[in-house]
Amino acid sequence: AQRVTQPEKLLSVFKGAPVELKCNYSYSGSPELFWYVQYSRQRLQLLLRHISRESIKGFTADLNKGETSFHLKKPFAQEEDSAMYYCATSGSARQLTFGSGTQLTVLP
Amino acid sequence: EADIYQTPRYLVIGTGKKITLECSQTMGHDKMYWYQQDPGMELHLIHYSYGVNSTEKGDLSSESTVSRIRTEHFPLTLESARPSHTSQYLCASSGQGTDTQYFGPGTRLTVL
């Protein structure tokens, strides 16, 4: 069965500092990886997908198949980045399995 | 505008009542999903549908039922609500050829 692990429930960084949200997955095939974000009082929304290899709002994520990781990074955190972040993967069943989420707080 | 709609947004109801949570999408998507999420916790898939008249149960066992009579509509029903059903329910949809899901605003259900 697929599993997504986000080891940090809470993460605080100061504005301007680098931030990395960790995500590890377990799936033997070729999964599709996602990061979703939920800002306060807003719906869950897609942040980025690994197949797009894009940078959204300054965030990037690299798929490391050897370490089965898909960590989310941003070199300079902003206060508006404070939100709940979920890593997710889809496998052969074409359904998403979500991690438990990391609450990021960017301090002024 | 293409979007996913959920009603009601908030519902407080007594034990034993029958409730239906509505979800509709104007995205033109064929796949739809229902998730249950407790505050600050992960999402658990409870139902999904890949098209009209097709529904399946998800990973998390749920006493709720769903129907898919129209492509754009995917309601969830609880025949007899109980306090253990208190949670947030999220509806999502995705299109052909992609696993990317788009979410509605959610319904926060409280059963007293």
Backbone of each chain as ProteinMPNN parsed JSONL, in Angstrom:
{"seq_chain_A": "AQRVTQPEKLLSVFKGAPVELKCNYSYSGSPELFWYVQYSRQRLQLLLRHISRESIKGFTADLNKGETSFHLKKPFAQEEDSAMYYCATSGSARQLTFGSGTQLTVLP", "coords_chain_A": {"N_chain_A": [[0.842, -1.19, 0.0], [0.37, 2.285, -0.626], [2.139, 4.897, 1.044], [2.536, 7.986, 2.656], [4.768, 10.04, 4.267], [5.081, 12.7, 6.428], [7.253, 14.045, 8.406], [7.32, 16.239, 10.144], [5.077, 17.854, 12.145], [4.678, 20.447, 12.888], [6.269, 23.454, 11.872], [8.437, 26.098, 12.219], [9.789, 29.075, 10.948], [11.898, 31.94, 10.463], [11.056, 34.954, 8.753], [12.474, 35.334, 5.552], [14.303, 33.34, 5.909], [15.583, 30.122, 4.796], [13.384, 27.422, 3.894], [12.37, 24.074, 4.378], [10.198, 21.524, 3.746], [9.588, 18.307, 4.66], [9.025, 15.234, 2.906], [8.367, 11.886, 2.539], [7.852, 8.951, 0.65], [6.28, 5.778, 0.044], [6.297, 3.563, -2.418], [6.385, 1.245, -4.951], [6.342, 1.526, -7.663], [6.216, 3.914, -10.333], [5.495, 6.735, -9.061], [3.227, 9.565, -9.074], [3.859, 12.706, -7.786], [2.716, 15.21, -5.486], [2.331, 18.507, -4.115], [0.12, 19.998, -1.94], [-1.553, 22.91, -0.686], [-2.998, 24.612, 2.067], [-4.282, 27.528, 2.892], [-5.19, 29.721, 5.619], [-8.616, 29.571, 6.229], [-9.178, 28.993, 3.6], [-9.717, 26.897, 0.711], [-8.316, 23.632, 0.093], [-5.615, 23.553, -2.111], [-3.842, 22.918, -5.161], [-0.337, 23.072, -5.143], [2.132, 22.363, -6.419], [3.278, 19.975, -8.937], [5.317, 17.114, -9.429], [5.818, 16.291, -12.014], [5.585, 18.507, -13.533], [7.72, 20.035, -13.035], [8.004, 22.659, -12.062], [8.208, 25.993, -10.64], [6.448, 27.363, -8.097], [5.238, 30.209, -6.581], [7.778, 30.586, -5.619], [8.462, 28.175, -4.526], [9.963, 24.965, -4.83], [10.246, 21.499, -5.693], [11.953, 18.509, -5.604], [12.005, 15.309, -6.975], [13.355, 12.535, -5.502], [14.193, 9.526, -6.263], [15.851, 7.573, -5.241], [16.016, 8.067, -2.51], [13.4, 8.062, -2.016], [11.953, 10.498, -1.713], [10.35, 13.726, -1.605], [10.849, 16.513, -1.091], [9.803, 19.796, -0.157], [10.879, 23.021, -1.003], [11.983, 26.352, -0.261], [13.865, 29.2, -0.834], [13.755, 31.676, 0.523], [11.676, 32.377, 2.937], [8.378, 33.745, 3.228], [5.975, 35.727, 5.081], [3.405, 35.281, 4.153], [3.507, 32.696, 3.358], [2.786, 31.086, 5.38], [0.931, 28.354, 6.284], [-0.933, 25.261, 5.908], [0.627, 22.41, 4.73], [0.413, 19.749, 2.479], [1.709, 16.705, 1.396], [1.321, 14.499, -1.346], [0.672, 11.418, -3.068], [0.13, 9.553, -6.05], [-0.686, 6.332, -7.177], [-0.798, 3.143, -8.71], [-3.528, 2.803, -8.526], [-4.513, 5.194, -9.219], [-5.373, 7.035, -7.383], [-5.2, 9.574, -4.864], [-2.963, 9.55, -2.157], [-2.589, 10.995, 0.918], [-0.239, 12.744, 2.995], [0.127, 13.459, 6.545], [0.371, 16.131, 6.864], [2.016, 19.354, 7.282], [2.225, 22.054, 9.379], [3.18, 25.153, 8.583], [4.711, 27.956, 9.912], [5.613, 31.217, 9.396], [7.628, 33.426, 10.873], [7.7, 36.91, 11.774]], "CA_chain_A": [[0.0, 0.0, 0.0], [1.114, 3.541, -0.643], [2.185, 5.639, 2.287], [3.245, 9.264, 2.58], [5.173, 10.456, 5.614], [5.564, 14.058, 6.648], [7.696, 13.861, 9.789], [7.148, 17.436, 10.979], [3.695, 18.33, 12.233], [4.777, 21.899, 12.99], [7.57, 23.974, 11.472], [8.484, 27.56, 12.283], [11.017, 29.708, 10.458], [11.8, 33.385, 10.4], [10.944, 35.556, 7.429], [13.749, 35.452, 4.866], [15.109, 32.132, 6.099], [15.18, 29.018, 3.917], [12.462, 26.474, 4.506], [12.257, 22.775, 3.719], [9.173, 20.648, 4.304], [9.995, 16.968, 4.254], [8.017, 14.266, 2.49], [8.866, 10.599, 2.059], [6.75, 8.113, 0.176], [6.586, 4.377, -0.2], [5.566, 3.028, -3.578], [7.406, 0.553, -5.725], [6.281, 1.865, -9.083], [6.576, 5.291, -10.666], [4.361, 7.538, -8.584], [3.139, 10.983, -9.352], [3.929, 13.38, -6.491], [2.077, 16.52, -5.433], [2.228, 19.281, -2.889], [-1.069, 20.813, -1.811], [-1.441, 23.897, 0.383], [-4.269, 25.145, 2.56], [-4.151, 28.76, 3.664], [-6.246, 29.897, 6.602], [-9.959, 29.865, 5.74], [-9.287, 28.754, 2.166], [-9.785, 25.484, 0.367], [-7.088, 22.947, -0.281], [-5.305, 23.829, -3.514], [-2.601, 22.358, -5.658], [0.802, 23.982, -5.187], [2.913, 21.949, -7.572], [3.392, 18.549, -9.247], [6.705, 16.863, -9.805], [5.976, 16.106, -13.457], [5.613, 19.809, -14.184], [9.052, 20.604, -12.767], [7.805, 24.104, -12.058], [8.374, 26.704, -9.376], [5.245, 28.123, -7.811], [5.409, 31.076, -5.408], [9.144, 30.446, -5.14], [8.656, 26.824, -4.021], [10.344, 23.887, -5.737], [10.327, 20.179, -5.067], [12.652, 17.552, -6.458], [11.753, 13.909, -6.685], [14.562, 11.731, -5.319], [13.695, 8.154, -6.233], [16.722, 6.761, -4.401], [15.632, 8.289, -1.114], [11.919, 8.125, -2.043], [11.585, 11.752, -1.057], [9.84, 14.803, -2.458], [10.856, 17.63, -0.148], [9.408, 21.113, -0.684], [11.876, 23.988, -0.552], [11.916, 27.748, -0.682], [15.093, 29.802, -0.291], [13.49, 32.819, 1.399], [10.274, 32.274, 3.347], [7.604, 34.972, 3.433], [4.907, 35.526, 6.061], [2.224, 34.752, 3.477], [3.679, 31.261, 3.135], [2.228, 30.37, 6.527], [-0.207, 27.541, 5.823], [-0.804, 23.82, 6.089], [1.121, 21.817, 3.489], [0.215, 18.312, 2.385], [2.336, 15.963, 0.322], [0.43, 13.43, -1.782], [1.168, 10.605, -4.157], [-0.835, 8.673, -6.702], [-0.036, 5.117, -7.654], [-1.473, 2.386, -9.755], [-4.98, 2.958, -8.386], [-4.829, 6.549, -9.698], [-5.979, 7.836, -6.33], [-4.202, 10.284, -4.071], [-2.741, 9.247, -0.745], [-2.054, 12.212, 1.516], [0.453, 12.716, 4.276], [-0.63, 14.056, 7.646], [0.466, 17.581, 6.777], [2.943, 20.148, 8.098], [1.783, 23.44, 9.57], [4.315, 26.066, 8.487], [4.526, 29.315, 10.407], [6.747, 32.091, 9.105], [7.634, 34.469, 11.894], [8.217, 38.193, 11.248]], "C_chain_A": [[0.886, 1.252, 0.0], [1.075, 4.186, 0.727], [2.983, 6.906, 2.06], [3.521, 9.72, 4.008], [5.677, 11.885, 5.596], [5.968, 14.113, 8.122], [7.455, 15.049, 10.702], [5.695, 17.866, 10.964], [3.673, 19.86, 12.216], [6.182, 22.324, 12.589], [7.494, 25.494, 11.501], [9.832, 28.041, 11.785], [10.803, 31.209, 10.487], [11.712, 33.837, 8.943], [12.334, 35.721, 6.825], [14.652, 34.239, 5.004], [14.683, 31.061, 5.094], [14.251, 28.07, 4.66], [12.437, 25.199, 3.675], [11.22, 21.952, 4.451], [9.427, 19.256, 3.754], [8.796, 16.076, 3.9], [8.735, 13.015, 1.99], [7.677, 9.732, 1.672], [7.215, 6.681, 0.04], [5.676, 3.907, -1.318], [6.604, 2.449, -4.512], [7.419, 0.944, -7.194], [6.787, 3.268, -9.347], [5.432, 6.208, -10.256], [4.37, 8.94, -9.162], [3.047, 11.679, -7.994], [3.378, 14.791, -6.583], [2.364, 17.185, -4.089], [0.957, 20.12, -2.985], [-0.883, 21.755, -0.629], [-2.841, 24.362, 0.774], [-3.979, 26.351, 3.431], [-5.351, 28.896, 4.588], [-7.549, 30.303, 5.924], [-10.099, 29.731, 4.226], [-9.316, 27.257, 1.898], [-8.405, 24.934, 0.045], [-6.831, 23.175, -1.771], [-3.954, 23.253, -3.893], [-1.516, 23.423, -5.668], [1.694, 23.616, -6.375], [2.918, 20.43, -7.706], [4.796, 18.273, -9.744], [6.861, 16.75, -11.318], [6.055, 17.445, -14.184], [6.975, 20.488, -14.037], [8.995, 22.137, -12.756], [8.113, 24.671, -10.678], [7.141, 27.587, -9.197], [5.454, 28.903, -6.525], [6.791, 30.9, -4.792], [9.464, 29.074, -4.586], [9.084, 25.88, -5.151], [10.358, 22.585, -4.96], [10.969, 19.232, -6.06], [12.357, 16.134, -6.009], [13.076, 13.166, -6.619], [14.117, 10.279, -5.169], [14.563, 7.268, -5.339], [16.365, 6.864, -2.929], [14.118, 8.282, -0.947], [11.438, 9.359, -1.286], [11.123, 12.766, -2.093], [9.724, 16.038, -1.572], [10.539, 18.945, -0.854], [10.357, 22.163, -0.116], [11.564, 25.377, -1.059], [13.098, 28.463, -0.054], [14.838, 30.932, 0.707], [12.002, 32.825, 1.76], [9.645, 33.645, 3.568], [6.462, 34.681, 4.402], [3.667, 34.932, 5.415], [2.345, 33.276, 3.109], [3.125, 30.434, 4.289], [0.947, 29.659, 6.115], [0.041, 26.095, 6.228], [-0.414, 23.23, 4.744], [0.973, 20.305, 3.546], [0.971, 17.765, 1.179], [1.398, 14.822, -0.061], [1.064, 12.677, -2.934], [0.032, 9.814, -4.778], [-0.07, 7.489, -7.259], [-0.863, 4.428, -8.713], [-2.981, 2.538, -9.707], [-5.452, 4.329, -8.853], [-5.599, 7.361, -8.675], [-4.871, 8.512, -5.547], [-4.166, 9.754, -2.644], [-2.022, 10.445, -0.153], [-1.244, 11.906, 2.763], [-0.37, 13.445, 5.312], [-0.496, 15.572, 7.704], [1.502, 18.2, 7.699], [2.411, 21.566, 8.167], [3.017, 24.333, 9.599], [3.918, 27.443, 9.01], [5.782, 30.107, 10.099], [6.644, 33.294, 10.026], [8.225, 35.767, 11.351], [9.623, 38.51, 11.75]], "O_chain_A": [[1.988, 1.263, 0.549], [0.106, 4.043, 1.473], [3.991, 6.897, 1.354], [2.619, 9.777, 4.843], [6.586, 12.231, 4.841], [5.104, 14.217, 8.993], [7.392, 14.883, 11.92], [5.143, 18.2, 9.915], [2.791, 20.483, 11.624], [7.162, 21.655, 12.916], [6.611, 26.099, 10.894], [10.877, 27.498, 12.143], [9.669, 31.689, 10.53], [12.226, 33.183, 8.036], [13.258, 36.187, 7.491], [15.654, 34.121, 4.298], [13.556, 31.085, 4.598], [14.318, 27.932, 5.881], [12.476, 25.235, 2.445], [11.35, 21.709, 5.651], [9.476, 19.05, 2.541], [7.726, 16.158, 4.503], [9.603, 13.09, 1.121], [6.623, 9.785, 2.306], [8.411, 6.412, -0.066], [4.454, 3.86, -1.177], [7.597, 3.105, -4.827], [8.408, 0.715, -7.89], [7.685, 3.752, -8.658], [4.502, 6.426, -11.032], [5.383, 9.426, -9.666], [2.246, 11.283, -7.148], [3.536, 15.479, -7.592], [2.603, 16.524, -3.078], [0.737, 20.845, -3.955], [-0.152, 21.448, 0.313], [-3.736, 24.487, -0.062], [-3.497, 26.224, 4.556], [-6.391, 28.274, 4.375], [-7.585, 31.256, 5.146], [-11.025, 30.285, 3.633], [-8.977, 26.453, 2.767], [-7.463, 25.676, -0.234], [-7.732, 23.006, -2.593], [-3.053, 23.119, -3.065], [-1.734, 24.539, -6.139], [1.977, 24.456, -7.23], [2.616, 19.697, -6.764], [5.398, 19.114, -10.411], [7.92, 17.076, -11.854], [6.533, 17.513, -15.317], [7.331, 21.384, -14.802], [9.829, 22.811, -13.362], [8.256, 23.942, -9.696], [6.837, 28.439, -10.032], [5.806, 28.327, -5.495], [6.957, 31.048, -3.582], [10.607, 28.814, -4.209], [8.614, 25.997, -6.283], [10.467, 22.571, -3.734], [10.568, 19.169, -7.222], [12.446, 15.803, -4.827], [13.838, 13.171, -7.585], [13.713, 9.853, -4.087], [14.062, 6.314, -4.742], [16.407, 5.877, -2.194], [13.616, 8.477, 0.16], [10.635, 9.275, -0.357], [11.452, 12.681, -3.277], [8.626, 16.542, -1.335], [10.95, 19.174, -1.991], [10.612, 22.199, 1.088], [10.972, 25.562, -2.122], [13.313, 28.342, 1.151], [15.622, 31.123, 1.637], [11.17, 33.24, 0.953], [10.298, 34.578, 4.034], [6.029, 33.536, 4.533], [2.948, 34.161, 6.051], [1.394, 32.678, 2.607], [3.009, 29.213, 4.18], [-0.003, 30.29, 5.653], [1.073, 25.755, 6.807], [-1.051, 23.515, 3.73], [1.354, 19.663, 4.526], [0.877, 18.305, 0.077], [0.747, 14.24, 0.807], [1.881, 13.218, -3.679], [-0.923, 9.449, -4.093], [1.05, 7.628, -7.75], [-1.543, 5.072, -9.512], [-3.649, 2.417, -10.734], [-6.653, 4.599, -8.881], [-6.372, 8.253, -9.023], [-3.725, 8.062, -5.57], [-5.202, 9.541, -2.013], [-0.978, 10.864, -0.652], [-1.518, 10.949, 3.487], [-1.434, 13.985, 5.008], [-1.169, 16.227, 8.499], [1.827, 17.653, 8.753], [2.174, 22.202, 7.14], [3.809, 24.271, 10.539], [2.91, 28.013, 8.592], [6.883, 29.72, 10.491], [5.693, 34.073, 9.959], [9.157, 35.729, 10.549], [10.186, 39.547, 11.396]]}, "seq_chain_B": "EADIYQTPRYLVIGTGKKITLECSQTMGHDKMYWYQQDPGMELHLIHYSYGVNSTEKGDLSSESTVSRIRTEHFPLTLESARPSHTSQYLCASSGQGTDTQYFGPGTRLTVL", "coords_chain_B": {"N_chain_B": [[-18.024, 30.178, -14.343], [-15.535, 27.728, -13.983], [-15.716, 25.484, -11.366], [-15.793, 23.924, -8.071], [-18.422, 23.088, -5.998], [-19.737, 23.078, -2.74], [-22.343, 22.312, -0.551], [-24.217, 22.153, 2.519], [-21.988, 24.719, 3.85], [-21.482, 24.695, 6.541], [-22.846, 22.616, 9.057], [-24.912, 21.821, 11.686], [-26.297, 19.306, 13.513], [-28.727, 17.066, 14.966], [-28.368, 13.87, 16.626], [-29.228, 10.936, 14.812], [-30.534, 12.047, 12.693], [-31.17, 12.239, 9.154], [-28.905, 13.15, 6.649], [-27.774, 14.982, 3.783], [-24.953, 15.747, 2.012], [-24.038, 18.074, -0.343], [-22.366, 18.074, -3.5], [-21.11, 19.577, -6.305], [-19.777, 20.045, -9.576], [-18.413, 22.178, -12.066], [-16.388, 21.701, -13.742], [-16.166, 19.952, -15.747], [-15.183, 17.453, -15.243], [-14.629, 13.899, -15.019], [-14.068, 12.244, -12.88], [-14.733, 11.956, -9.417], [-14.508, 12.637, -5.884], [-14.784, 11.894, -2.363], [-13.591, 13.023, 0.701], [-12.698, 12.592, 4.151], [-11.803, 14.64, 6.816], [-10.274, 15.311, 9.801], [-9.638, 18.09, 12.024], [-6.493, 19.517, 11.3], [-5.45, 17.115, 10.551], [-4.662, 14.229, 8.428], [-6.063, 13.671, 5.127], [-8.651, 11.395, 4.434], [-9.714, 9.079, 2.098], [-13.028, 8.366, 1.368], [-15.063, 7.779, -0.464], [-15.315, 7.272, -4.034], [-15.729, 8.081, -7.518], [-15.704, 7.174, -10.887], [-17.262, 7.852, -12.958], [-20.595, 8.291, -14.325], [-23.036, 6.43, -12.597], [-21.149, 4.859, -11.401], [-19.61, 3.994, -8.483], [-17.373, 3.735, -5.724], [-16.027, 2.41, -2.664], [-13.722, 4.008, -0.479], [-10.469, 4.066, 1.138], [-10.938, 4.479, 3.846], [-13.247, 3.215, 6.041], [-16.664, 3.959, 5.924], [-19.88, 4.978, 7.066], [-21.441, 6.314, 5.371], [-23.178, 6.888, 2.232], [-23.013, 7.188, -1.355], [-23.997, 8.667, -4.517], [-24.064, 8.744, -8.097], [-25.569, 10.083, -10.38], [-25.627, 12.054, -12.199], [-23.058, 13.535, -14.16], [-21.926, 15.851, -13.102], [-22.619, 15.919, -10.446], [-22.361, 14.767, -7.107], [-23.509, 13.605, -4.529], [-23.352, 13.015, -0.956], [-24.6, 10.892, 1.509], [-25.795, 10.49, 4.808], [-27.558, 8.21, 6.589], [-28.332, 8.062, 9.239], [-27.254, 10.215, 11.385], [-24.449, 10.362, 13.615], [-22.579, 11.317, 16.594], [-19.92, 10.514, 16.116], [-19.593, 11.003, 13.461], [-18.917, 13.588, 13.191], [-16.957, 15.895, 11.571], [-14.814, 17.23, 8.962], [-15.843, 17.331, 5.61], [-14.614, 16.816, 2.467], [-14.946, 17.469, -0.956], [-13.781, 16.481, -4.158], [-12.492, 16.713, -7.531], [-11.306, 15.326, -10.639], [-9.812, 15.414, -13.92], [-9.777, 13.681, -17.123], [-6.967, 11.645, -17.844], [-5.247, 12.647, -15.922], [-4.032, 12.77, -12.548], [-4.328, 14.851, -10.91], [-6.115, 16.517, -8.469], [-8.864, 18.668, -7.747], [-10.212, 20.709, -5.266], [-13.24, 21.221, -3.376], [-14.743, 23.718, -1.161], [-15.399, 22.471, 1.195], [-17.422, 20.868, 3.764], [-18.297, 21.452, 7.008], [-19.233, 19.34, 9.429], [-21.158, 18.914, 12.304], [-22.314, 16.762, 14.692], [-24.607, 16.513, 17.167]], "CA_chain_B": [[-16.628, 29.888, -14.0], [-15.344, 26.343, -13.577], [-15.452, 25.423, -9.928], [-16.42, 22.845, -7.317], [-19.275, 23.7, -5.004], [-20.225, 22.193, -1.692], [-23.328, 22.884, 0.365], [-23.929, 23.444, 3.139], [-20.608, 24.877, 4.313], [-21.504, 24.294, 7.954], [-24.097, 21.949, 9.427], [-25.003, 21.287, 13.043], [-27.508, 18.504, 13.458], [-28.853, 16.147, 16.075], [-28.174, 12.443, 16.378], [-30.331, 10.195, 14.218], [-31.07, 12.722, 11.506], [-30.618, 11.916, 7.833], [-28.357, 14.347, 6.02], [-27.124, 14.85, 2.485], [-23.983, 16.786, 1.691], [-24.057, 18.242, -1.782], [-21.138, 18.435, -4.194], [-21.285, 19.673, -7.748], [-18.624, 20.664, -10.23], [-18.588, 22.659, -13.437], [-15.05, 21.563, -14.313], [-16.193, 18.988, -16.841], [-14.397, 16.297, -14.825], [-15.368, 12.643, -14.918], [-13.777, 11.604, -11.613], [-15.065, 12.744, -8.226], [-14.04, 11.998, -4.654], [-15.141, 12.426, -1.052], [-12.607, 12.789, 1.754], [-13.015, 13.007, 5.509], [-10.606, 15.223, 7.416], [-10.383, 15.926, 11.12], [-8.789, 19.292, 12.043], [-5.05, 19.341, 11.375], [-5.068, 15.731, 10.285], [-4.611, 13.893, 7.007], [-7.317, 13.397, 4.433], [-8.925, 9.98, 4.203], [-10.665, 8.86, 1.014], [-14.146, 7.523, 1.79], [-15.803, 7.342, -1.664], [-14.915, 7.871, -5.287], [-16.53, 7.71, -8.691], [-15.006, 7.455, -12.14], [-18.225, 8.232, -13.964], [-22.001, 8.105, -13.973], [-23.446, 5.098, -12.123], [-19.965, 4.158, -10.891], [-19.142, 4.474, -7.188], [-16.556, 2.77, -4.986], [-15.625, 2.83, -1.324], [-12.32, 4.345, -0.355], [-9.662, 3.346, 2.121], [-11.502, 4.627, 5.186], [-14.613, 2.722, 6.124], [-17.599, 5.024, 6.263], [-21.284, 4.586, 7.048], [-22.122, 7.138, 4.391], [-23.356, 6.356, 0.885], [-22.954, 8.199, -2.399], [-24.624, 8.336, -5.799], [-23.545, 9.535, -9.23], [-26.583, 9.973, -11.432], [-25.22, 13.028, -13.206], [-21.607, 13.699, -14.16], [-21.469, 17.0, -12.323], [-23.2, 15.906, -9.107], [-21.865, 13.604, -6.347], [-23.944, 13.823, -3.146], [-23.025, 12.048, 0.09], [-25.731, 10.792, 2.435], [-25.73, 9.735, 6.065], [-28.941, 7.874, 6.907], [-28.59, 8.345, 10.65], [-26.025, 10.85, 11.847], [-23.996, 10.112, 14.986], [-21.467, 12.215, 16.961], [-18.654, 10.066, 15.511], [-19.527, 11.518, 12.088], [-18.449, 14.966, 13.244], [-15.707, 15.993, 10.83], [-14.945, 18.019, 7.752], [-15.966, 16.499, 4.428], [-14.103, 17.517, 1.289], [-15.242, 16.892, -2.26], [-12.76, 16.823, -5.137], [-12.699, 16.134, -8.857], [-10.153, 15.363, -11.531], [-10.182, 15.172, -15.291], [-9.185, 12.529, -17.801], [-5.547, 11.662, -18.124], [-4.467, 13.27, -14.865], [-4.401, 12.441, -11.166], [-4.448, 16.101, -10.156], [-7.459, 16.728, -7.963], [-9.245, 20.02, -7.361], [-11.057, 20.552, -4.1], [-14.258, 22.171, -2.983], [-14.45, 24.421, 0.091], [-15.629, 21.602, 2.343], [-18.571, 20.992, 4.664], [-17.942, 21.093, 8.386], [-20.408, 18.71, 10.031], [-21.153, 18.651, 13.742], [-23.484, 15.988, 15.107], [-24.723, 16.645, 18.634]], "C_chain_B": [[-16.54, 28.444, -13.509], [-14.97, 26.282, -12.102], [-16.097, 24.17, -9.346], [-17.17, 23.478, -6.151], [-19.717, 22.654, -3.997], [-21.213, 22.962, -0.817], [-23.881, 21.809, 1.27], [-22.448, 23.558, 3.513], [-20.468, 24.443, 5.768], [-22.859, 23.677, 8.258], [-23.973, 21.407, 10.838], [-26.345, 20.574, 13.139], [-27.53, 17.521, 14.615], [-28.674, 14.693, 15.658], [-29.434, 11.802, 15.799], [-30.915, 10.822, 12.981], [-30.396, 12.206, 10.24], [-30.122, 13.203, 7.195], [-27.759, 14.004, 4.655], [-26.206, 16.047, 2.28], [-23.867, 16.861, 0.169], [-22.677, 18.607, -2.324], [-21.443, 18.487, -5.678], [-20.084, 20.39, -8.342], [-18.973, 21.046, -11.667], [-17.248, 22.626, -14.161], [-15.069, 20.665, -15.542], [-15.418, 17.725, -16.522], [-15.262, 15.044, -14.741], [-15.165, 11.969, -13.564], [-14.094, 12.536, -10.444], [-14.779, 11.925, -6.984], [-14.659, 12.671, -3.439], [-14.054, 12.024, -0.058], [-13.188, 13.221, 3.097], [-11.727, 13.496, 6.149], [-10.937, 15.803, 8.77], [-9.385, 17.082, 11.189], [-7.302, 18.971, 12.201], [-4.558, 17.944, 11.066], [-5.078, 15.458, 8.776], [-6.004, 13.666, 6.444], [-7.456, 11.89, 4.241], [-10.0, 9.851, 3.138], [-11.767, 7.931, 1.495], [-14.986, 7.028, 0.62], [-15.169, 7.969, -2.902], [-15.766, 7.334, -6.422], [-15.764, 8.097, -9.943], [-15.964, 7.788, -13.281], [-19.641, 7.966, -13.491], [-22.284, 6.636, -13.66], [-22.28, 4.24, -11.66], [-19.546, 4.763, -9.573], [-18.392, 3.351, -6.483], [-16.274, 3.315, -3.602], [-14.123, 3.065, -1.285], [-11.637, 3.558, 0.741], [-10.278, 3.382, 3.518], [-12.954, 4.165, 5.171], [-15.547, 3.833, 6.586], [-19.023, 4.485, 6.192], [-22.079, 5.398, 6.04], [-22.266, 6.389, 3.071], [-23.303, 7.51, -0.109], [-23.716, 7.731, -3.622], [-24.024, 9.227, -6.871], [-24.497, 9.322, -10.41], [-26.265, 10.939, -12.565], [-23.727, 13.256, -13.077], [-21.158, 14.777, -13.18], [-21.879, 16.947, -10.855], [-22.815, 14.631, -8.364], [-22.242, 13.782, -4.875], [-23.563, 12.678, -2.218], [-24.14, 12.067, 1.134], [-25.364, 9.979, 3.666], [-27.159, 9.478, 6.5], [-29.297, 8.231, 8.342], [-27.31, 8.898, 11.27], [-25.733, 10.534, 13.31], [-22.841, 11.051, 15.309], [-20.129, 11.809, 16.345], [-18.51, 10.532, 14.068], [-19.071, 12.965, 12.042], [-17.068, 15.059, 12.613], [-15.892, 17.018, 9.72], [-14.949, 17.058, 6.564], [-15.588, 17.338, 3.2], [-14.457, 16.752, 0.031], [-14.165, 17.354, -3.239], [-13.116, 16.205, -6.487], [-11.403, 16.193, -9.64], [-10.59, 14.947, -12.925], [-9.499, 13.957, -15.873], [-7.695, 12.716, -18.0], [-4.685, 12.32, -17.077], [-4.953, 12.789, -13.509], [-4.555, 13.693, -10.326], [-5.897, 16.308, -9.751], [-7.651, 18.173, -7.53], [-10.347, 19.91, -6.327], [-12.111, 21.627, -3.96], [-13.911, 22.792, -1.641], [-14.702, 23.596, 1.342], [-16.939, 21.891, 3.066], [-18.123, 20.556, 6.052], [-19.212, 20.619, 9.082], [-20.187, 18.491, 11.518], [-22.441, 17.941, 14.099], [-23.523, 15.988, 16.634], [-25.352, 15.403, 19.254]], "O_chain_B": [[-17.37, 27.997, -12.717], [-14.033, 26.942, -11.653], [-16.837, 23.455, -10.023], [-16.622, 24.297, -5.413], [-20.025, 21.513, -4.343], [-20.96, 24.093, -0.403], [-24.009, 20.66, 0.848], [-21.735, 22.555, 3.487], [-19.444, 23.888, 6.164], [-23.89, 24.151, 7.781], [-23.061, 20.642, 11.152], [-27.395, 21.162, 12.88], [-26.488, 17.182, 15.178], [-28.812, 14.343, 14.486], [-30.551, 12.083, 16.234], [-31.714, 10.195, 12.286], [-29.235, 11.798, 10.244], [-30.818, 14.218, 7.195], [-27.302, 12.886, 4.418], [-26.628, 17.2, 2.364], [-23.632, 15.86, -0.508], [-21.922, 19.347, -1.694], [-21.981, 17.532, -6.239], [-19.459, 21.231, -7.696], [-19.708, 20.35, -12.368], [-17.0, 23.416, -15.072], [-14.096, 20.621, -16.295], [-15.03, 16.994, -17.433], [-16.453, 15.108, -14.438], [-16.02, 11.191, -13.14], [-13.777, 13.725, -10.467], [-14.8, 10.694, -7.011], [-15.01, 13.85, -3.472], [-13.651, 10.863, 0.02], [-14.051, 14.096, 3.168], [-10.685, 12.849, 6.039], [-11.786, 16.688, 8.882], [-8.379, 17.059, 10.48], [-6.904, 18.248, 13.114], [-3.392, 17.622, 11.291], [-5.443, 16.312, 7.968], [-6.979, 13.495, 7.177], [-6.486, 11.203, 3.922], [-11.074, 10.441, 3.257], [-11.489, 6.833, 1.977], [-15.572, 5.949, 0.708], [-14.57, 9.042, -2.837], [-16.422, 6.298, -6.312], [-15.241, 9.206, -10.049], [-15.544, 7.981, -14.421], [-19.854, 7.474, -12.383], [-21.831, 5.732, -14.362], [-22.414, 3.022, -11.54], [-19.161, 5.931, -9.53], [-18.728, 2.175, -6.623], [-16.28, 4.527, -3.386], [-13.357, 2.396, -1.978], [-12.137, 2.536, 1.21], [-10.152, 2.425, 4.281], [-13.774, 4.656, 4.396], [-15.241, 4.558, 7.533], [-19.332, 3.636, 5.356], [-23.279, 5.178, 5.88], [-21.58, 5.398, 2.82], [-23.522, 8.666, 0.254], [-24.041, 6.551, -3.753], [-23.54, 10.324, -6.59], [-24.258, 8.503, -11.298], [-26.584, 10.689, -13.728], [-23.187, 13.174, -11.974], [-20.135, 14.632, -12.51], [-21.523, 17.843, -10.089], [-22.925, 13.535, -8.914], [-21.374, 14.083, -4.054], [-23.464, 11.525, -2.637], [-24.566, 13.131, 1.583], [-24.717, 8.935, 3.582], [-27.905, 10.423, 6.755], [-30.419, 8.649, 8.629], [-26.403, 8.147, 11.632], [-26.642, 10.449, 14.135], [-22.18, 11.54, 14.393], [-19.289, 12.668, 16.079], [-17.417, 10.464, 13.506], [-18.86, 13.512, 10.959], [-16.127, 14.398, 13.05], [-16.966, 17.596, 9.554], [-14.171, 16.105, 6.513], [-16.154, 18.4, 2.939], [-14.287, 15.535, -0.038], [-13.692, 18.488, -3.157], [-13.937, 15.291, -6.569], [-10.519, 16.999, -9.35], [-11.581, 14.24, -13.105], [-8.728, 13.281, -15.192], [-7.227, 13.817, -18.291], [-3.496, 12.537, -17.312], [-6.123, 12.445, -13.336], [-4.881, 13.604, -9.143], [-6.797, 16.279, -10.591], [-6.734, 18.815, -7.018], [-11.29, 19.133, -6.478], [-11.919, 22.776, -4.36], [-12.897, 22.438, -1.04], [-14.271, 23.972, 2.432], [-17.486, 22.991, 2.993], [-17.636, 19.442, 6.244], [-20.146, 21.392, 9.296], [-19.162, 17.954, 11.936], [-23.532, 18.451, 13.844], [-22.595, 15.525, 17.297], [-25.526, 15.341, 20.471]]}, "name": "protein", "num_of_chains": 2, "seq": "AQRVTQPEKLLSVFKGAPVELKCNYSYSGSPELFWYVQYSRQRLQLLLRHISRESIKGFTADLNKGETSFHLKKPFAQEEDSAMYYCATSGSARQLTFGSGTQLTVLPEADIYQTPRYLVIGTGKKITLECSQTMGHDKMYWYQQDPGMELHLIHYSYGVNSTEKGDLSSESTVSRIRTEHFPLTLESARPSHTSQYLCASSGQGTDTQYFGPGTRLTVL"}
